Amino acid sequence: MAKRKAAPAVATVQFEGLELEVVRRAVKNLRISVYPPDGRVRVVVPLRAGEAFWQAAVRSKLEWIRQKQQLLAHGQSDAHTPLYCSGETHFFLGHPYCLQVQNHAGPAKVCIRNERVLDFFVREGWADAQREKAFLGWYREQLRVLVPLLLDKWQPVLGVAAREWGIKRMKTRWGTCNVTARRIWLNLELAKKPFACLEYVVVHELVHLLERSHNARFWGLMDRFLPDWRESKAQLNKRS
């Protein structure tokens, strides 16, 4: 008869004013997660790690833990204040993923493990700003692969060609088109949205090369080339 795996050791611990669920498992890396709806904190600790090890890790993330608990207490998510720590939810092409941060000696990278988990490999001791830069860099890389595919698809259909295109963070717009320069800018946040939303924005900006203004002709062209653009626009403006 096959041996059953031993159940993970679970203990409820009071530490730094927090109640923690400390779970010891056969894992390589420590993970800290804060769960809705009540802000329950779970710390998954490698079997061989000592108490001082997990306590130091929790102490280094106290601000993040309390901030996330506050947001949950007010019925909010941490979507607008990410710290790029394990347990956070991040979106890619419309799908939510649980972030798992792994210490890594080489260059930072993000790997999609499965339909639920993003592994984020970073150097140990990196500050939040360094993690953010690396993670947003991954988003940028993904868009640099996807956008040319859409341009190749739609420019021949519309009979236009953008001279330049780029990606940047924008606060109020998903995309812009400089008709004179034939230059298109796309919002980096589009990496979080469904692919149909990215396609809608690319087509929208390309149509501006046919019609500068948002007038009846512009929307008529959108209806002609992308009849379901209204659904994509509505989805685009939903909060992730």
Secondary structure, DSSP 8 states (H G I E B T S, - for coil): --------EEEEEEETTEEEEEEEES-SS-EEEEETTTTEEEEEEETT--HHHHHHHHHHTHHHHHHHHHHHHTT--STTS----TT-EEEETTEEEEEEEEE-SSS-EEEE-SSSEEEEEE-TT--HHHHHHHHHHHHHHHHHHHHHHHHHHHHHHHT---SEEEEE--SS-SEEEETTTTEEEEEGGGGGS-HHHHHHHHHHHHHTTT-SSSSHHHHHHHHHH-TTHHHHHHHHTS--
